[in-house]
Amino acid sequence: MNTQNEHPSKPKLVILGTGFATFSMLHYLHLKEFEVCIVSPRNHFLFSPLLPSTTVGTLEFRSIIEPIRALQERAPLKFYQATCTGIDFDTHLVTCEGSFDGETFLLNYNYLVIAVGAVNKTFGIPGVLEHAHFLKELADARAIRQRIIENFERASTPLIPEEERKRLLHFVVVGGGPTGVEFAAELHDFMEEDLQDAFPDLMPEARITIVEASKTLLNTFDQELSEYTMKRFARAKIKVRTGTLVKEVLPHGVRLADGTELSSGIVVWSTGIGPTPLLQSLKSVAKDRGGRLVTDEFFAVDPARRVFAIGDCSTRSGDELPATAQVAQQEGEYLGKHLNRIVRGKTPKNFHYRHMGMLAYVGDRRALADTKRVKGHGFTTWIFWRSVYLTKLVSMKNKILVLFDWFKTALFGRDISRF
Ligand code: NAD
């Protein structure tokens, strides 16, 4: 139980989550004017736009994370590695479950910010949780990287039956949104640039298939860019099965809606995101059809009770902003400044979203840019893609590590050790 303010003169601000929204908010918040307490099962911030690059070793895992405690350099703040399991809006208490021993504790708040992000959507499809890999956290990327290399090593053992070898070397990606496309692109680069030299005999059998329910890949991008990606993938022999729904994930593959089975050595599930268990448990608050918390124009869930929600877990009433990093980042910036104004008794300002556009990597040093100023694809766009992400990384340490990893990969290739 921790229900006392340690500094009674300062309002206690409890923040749930350590994603883009939180990190951005903390950057703008006057930390010294609050007693800040952060609760999250993850003790670091993850620069998720570059996560697919870590699944094959283009980037190292630790190059795209920043410990949340690094912020203690700016001001004292508390962090608890725990999951918030309930909120009592009447008593201003949140219930948390520790990440290590599962102990339950309570925290009081004067202000609460819910920035818990989202979880992978499975649509209740059988076998997803048991047999598929998600791509949302570093642990997912690490498991995928180990599995890819393991499959190649297994496939090269002398007594392996042909059918089993083909299965191990078939990589299936379910969902042709940006996550699925960028992962397939990185995997293809890994095969062409590194695994080709290490396993030349196996390469003719190695295959990637993307299964996408709708008619096209990247359907939130400009149609021309989505067509370009389909053509590039066809040339790279990445099989794209559009208009195809996966109905079940099996221990060794997937079953499609028409009953066909695709045997596979790994299934990566990237069919979008949905509400976390915490959001599902909150009954007395307004939510949209996707289960996100609906807030007022100032991101307040309930202004009288001083509860705010930002990032992937929320949507402003009347807005239809997508659950992306740039939206979370801008909402975090706004709320940090908004809270500063509240404690100083200033009148609130309005939030204006600035859409920067979308970027995606499509393999072989080619990227897409769908922005107001630049709409294009190809090698120059890939340079633009890298420059944008390099500038967006949150710390100088991350920028240097990412730059170093890119040079290392270009010079020496990706590491294919399994440990
Ligand atoms: P998404 O929602 O963008 O795409 C998921 C895809 O899976 C959809 O095209 C859907 O038709 C398909 N799908 C759903 N169920 C299926 C099934 N059973 N079988 C086959 N296909 C199925 O999901 P995402 O790619 O994980 O992205 C999540 C969010 O993050 C989005 O808002 C996205 O814009 C954002 N994001 C953006 C970038 C970028 O801009 N570079 C990168 C990653 C994520």
Residues whose N, C-alpha, C, O or C-beta is under 5 A from the ligand:
A	BS01	NAD	V174 G175 G176 G177 P178 T179 G180 V211 E212 A213 S214 T244 L245 V246 S270 T271 G272 I273 P322 A323 T324 M358 L359 A360
